[in-house]
Amino acid sequence: MLPFLEKRDFIKRFCYWLTQNVLGIIGEIRWTYIPPLMVYLAAGVSGFTGIIESFYVKEELGLSAAFLASLGFWAGLPWALKMPLGHLVDLFWRWKSGLVFLGAGLIAVSLLIVAGLLAYTEAMLRIWPAEVWYVLSVLLAPVGYVIQDVVADAMTVEAVPRTDELRKPLDPAMRRLMHTTMQTLGRVAIIAGGIFVALLNVLAAMKRAVPSIRTTPLSTT
């Protein structure tokens, strides 16, 4: 009987810890947290376009592995420049909304290029080869994501209030806790976006696999 009681006590403590430390963070969300969290969520969902591009490169473009590796280096270069870009954002902070729209515009242009290659291939190829369009799309997207990510990082600092509902200054320990909560929620938003993309990928793969299974003729012996 004693092991059963110990097991039940452990489950009770674990549920209490889960409620207080994991699920309880949802109750700490404030309206000021929503804008940067939306940017982080979009960054997580961006992996879906990477899956689509990988299929497009595999089926339509004859690019070598060496070329794709070098392209990956240039596409990752904006992330290496995140710190100086952060200082630049601080200098132009009064136009932070414009920077968010600038990043969104670059991402939109990148996605529209890929959509145009898929839907209006002949019209796009009259202007430039498909390889040039693809390289331009790959280089524009990370610049837009880095700009938005840098702005979102700075917005997380502003999202945490300095005073309470009565306009009294918050305790420094409380503000540190709120900053920690904000950063944790940001990582949760990125992971949630990635999980959402993974689920969409699994559902799409299952949807494509079911018709192929139905149309496969049974082997006769």
C-alpha positions as CSV (number, residue, x, y, z in Angstrom):
1,M,0.0,0.0,0.0
2,L,2.9,2.3,0.7
3,P,4.3,2.3,-2.8
4,F,0.9,3.1,-4.2
5,L,0.6,6.1,-1.9
6,E,4.1,7.3,-2.9
7,K,3.2,7.0,-6.6
8,R,0.0,8.9,-6.1
9,D,1.8,11.6,-4.1
10,F,4.4,11.9,-6.9
11,I,1.7,12.3,-9.6
12,K,0.0,14.9,-7.5
13,R,3.2,16.9,-7.1
14,F,4.0,16.6,-10.8
15,C,0.5,17.9,-11.7
16,Y,1.0,20.8,-9.4
17,W,4.4,21.6,-10.9
18,L,3.0,21.3,-14.4
19,T,0.1,23.6,-13.6
20,Q,2.2,26.2,-11.9
21,N,5.3,26.3,-14.1
22,V,4.1,25.2,-17.5
23,L,0.4,25.9,-17.9
24,G,0.6,28.8,-15.5
25,I,2.7,30.8,-17.9
26,I,-0.4,31.1,-20.2
27,G,-2.1,33.1,-17.5
28,E,0.9,35.5,-17.5
29,I,0.3,36.6,-21.1
30,R,-0.5,40.4,-21.4
31,W,-1.9,42.2,-24.4
32,T,1.5,44.0,-24.8
33,Y,3.1,40.6,-25.3
34,I,1.0,39.7,-28.4
35,P,2.8,41.7,-31.2
36,P,6.3,40.2,-30.6
37,L,4.8,36.8,-30.0
38,M,3.1,37.0,-33.4
39,V,6.4,37.7,-35.0
40,Y,8.0,34.8,-33.3
41,L,5.1,32.5,-34.3
42,A,5.6,33.6,-37.9
43,A,9.3,32.7,-37.7
44,G,8.3,29.3,-36.6
45,V,5.8,28.8,-39.4
46,S,8.3,29.9,-41.9
47,G,9.7,26.4,-42.0
48,F,6.7,25.4,-44.1
49,T,8.1,27.5,-47.0
50,G,11.5,25.7,-46.6
51,I,9.8,22.4,-47.1
52,I,8.1,23.6,-50.3
53,E,11.3,25.1,-51.6
54,S,13.2,21.8,-51.0
55,F,10.6,19.9,-53.1
56,Y,10.8,22.6,-55.8
57,V,14.6,22.4,-56.0
58,K,14.5,18.7,-56.1
59,E,11.9,18.4,-58.9
60,E,12.4,21.5,-61.0
61,L,15.9,22.9,-60.7
62,G,19.1,21.1,-61.5
63,L,21.3,22.9,-59.0
64,S,24.3,21.1,-57.6
65,A,24.9,20.4,-54.0
66,A,28.0,22.7,-54.0
67,F,25.9,25.6,-55.3
68,L,23.1,25.0,-52.7
69,A,25.7,24.9,-50.0
70,S,27.2,28.2,-51.0
71,L,23.7,29.7,-51.3
72,G,23.0,28.5,-47.8
73,F,26.1,30.4,-46.6
74,W,24.8,33.7,-48.1
75,A,21.3,33.0,-46.9
76,G,22.7,32.6,-43.3
77,L,24.8,35.7,-43.5
78,P,22.0,38.1,-42.4
79,W,21.6,36.1,-39.1
80,A,25.3,36.5,-38.5
81,L,24.8,40.3,-38.8
82,K,22.0,40.3,-36.2
83,M,23.9,42.2,-33.6
84,P,24.8,45.2,-35.8
85,L,21.3,45.2,-37.2
86,G,20.0,45.4,-33.6
87,H,22.0,48.5,-33.0
88,L,20.7,50.0,-36.3
89,V,17.1,49.2,-35.2
90,D,17.8,51.0,-31.9
91,L,18.9,54.1,-33.8
92,F,15.7,54.1,-35.9
93,W,13.4,52.8,-33.2
94,R,10.7,55.4,-33.7
95,W,10.1,53.8,-37.1
96,K,9.9,50.3,-35.7
97,S,6.5,49.7,-37.3
98,G,8.0,50.6,-40.7
99,L,10.8,48.1,-40.1
100,V,8.3,45.4,-39.3
101,F,6.5,46.1,-42.6
102,L,9.8,46.2,-44.4
103,G,10.6,42.8,-43.2
104,A,7.2,41.5,-44.0
105,G,7.4,43.0,-47.5
106,L,10.7,41.3,-48.2
107,I,9.2,38.0,-47.0
108,A,6.1,38.5,-49.1
109,V,8.2,39.2,-52.2
110,S,10.2,36.0,-51.6
111,L,7.0,34.0,-51.3
112,L,5.5,35.6,-54.3
113,I,8.5,34.7,-56.4
114,V,8.1,31.1,-55.5
115,A,4.4,31.2,-56.1
116,G,5.0,32.9,-59.5
117,L,7.4,30.2,-60.5
118,L,4.8,27.5,-59.7
119,A,1.7,29.2,-61.2
120,Y,3.1,31.4,-63.9
121,T,6.3,29.6,-64.9
122,E,6.4,30.7,-68.6
123,A,5.9,34.4,-67.8
124,M,8.5,34.4,-65.1
125,L,11.0,32.6,-67.3
126,R,10.7,35.2,-70.0
127,I,12.3,37.7,-67.6
128,W,14.9,35.6,-65.8
129,P,15.9,32.0,-65.6
130,A,14.3,29.9,-62.8
131,E,17.6,29.6,-61.0
132,V,18.0,33.4,-60.8
133,W,14.4,33.8,-59.4
134,Y,15.1,31.1,-56.8
135,V,18.4,32.6,-55.7
136,L,16.7,36.0,-55.3
137,S,13.9,34.4,-53.3
138,V,16.3,32.6,-51.0
139,L,18.3,35.8,-50.3
140,L,15.3,38.0,-49.7
141,A,13.6,35.9,-47.1
142,P,16.3,35.7,-44.4
143,V,16.8,39.5,-44.6
144,G,13.1,40.0,-43.9
145,Y,13.1,37.5,-41.1
146,V,16.2,39.0,-39.5
147,I,14.7,42.5,-39.5
148,Q,11.5,41.3,-37.9
149,D,13.3,39.1,-35.4
150,V,15.5,42.0,-34.3
151,V,12.5,44.3,-33.9
152,A,10.7,41.6,-32.0
153,D,13.6,41.2,-29.6
154,A,13.5,44.9,-28.9
155,M,9.8,44.9,-28.6
156,T,10.0,42.3,-25.8
157,V,11.7,44.8,-23.6
158,E,9.0,47.4,-24.2
159,A,6.3,44.8,-23.8
160,V,7.1,44.4,-20.1
161,P,5.4,47.3,-18.2
162,R,7.4,49.4,-15.7
163,T,4.4,50.3,-13.5
164,D,1.3,48.4,-12.2
165,E,-2.4,49.3,-12.7
166,L,-2.0,52.1,-10.0
167,R,0.9,53.7,-11.9
168,K,3.3,52.5,-9.1
169,P,6.8,51.3,-10.1
170,L,7.0,47.6,-10.2
171,D,9.5,45.7,-8.0
172,P,12.8,44.9,-9.9
173,A,12.4,41.3,-9.0
174,M,8.9,41.2,-10.5
175,R,10.1,42.9,-13.7
176,R,12.9,40.4,-14.1
177,L,10.4,37.6,-13.7
178,M,8.2,39.3,-16.3
179,H,11.1,39.6,-18.7
180,T,11.9,35.9,-18.2
181,T,8.2,35.0,-18.9
182,M,8.3,37.2,-22.1
183,Q,11.4,35.4,-23.4
184,T,9.9,32.0,-22.5
185,L,6.7,32.8,-24.3
186,G,8.7,33.9,-27.4
187,R,10.5,30.5,-27.6
188,V,7.2,28.7,-27.0
189,A,5.7,30.7,-30.0
190,I,8.6,29.7,-32.2
191,I,8.3,26.0,-31.2
192,A,4.5,26.1,-31.6
193,G,4.9,27.4,-35.2
194,G,7.4,24.7,-36.0
195,I,5.1,22.0,-34.5
196,F,2.2,23.4,-36.6
197,V,4.3,23.1,-39.7
198,A,5.3,19.6,-38.9
199,L,1.7,18.5,-38.4
200,L,0.8,20.1,-41.7
201,N,3.6,18.2,-43.4
202,V,2.5,14.9,-41.8
203,L,-1.1,15.5,-42.9
204,A,-0.1,16.4,-46.4
205,A,2.1,13.3,-46.7
206,M,-0.7,11.1,-45.4
207,K,-3.1,12.6,-47.9
208,R,-0.8,11.9,-50.7
209,A,-0.1,8.4,-49.5
210,V,-3.7,7.3,-49.2
211,P,-4.6,7.6,-52.9
212,S,-1.4,5.9,-53.9
213,I,-2.2,3.0,-51.7
214,R,-5.7,2.8,-53.1
215,T,-4.5,2.8,-56.7
216,T,-1.7,0.3,-56.2
217,P,-2.8,-3.0,-57.9
218,L,-2.7,-6.1,-55.8
219,S,0.0,-8.5,-56.7
220,T,-1.2,-11.8,-58.1
221,T,0.6,-15.1,-57.4
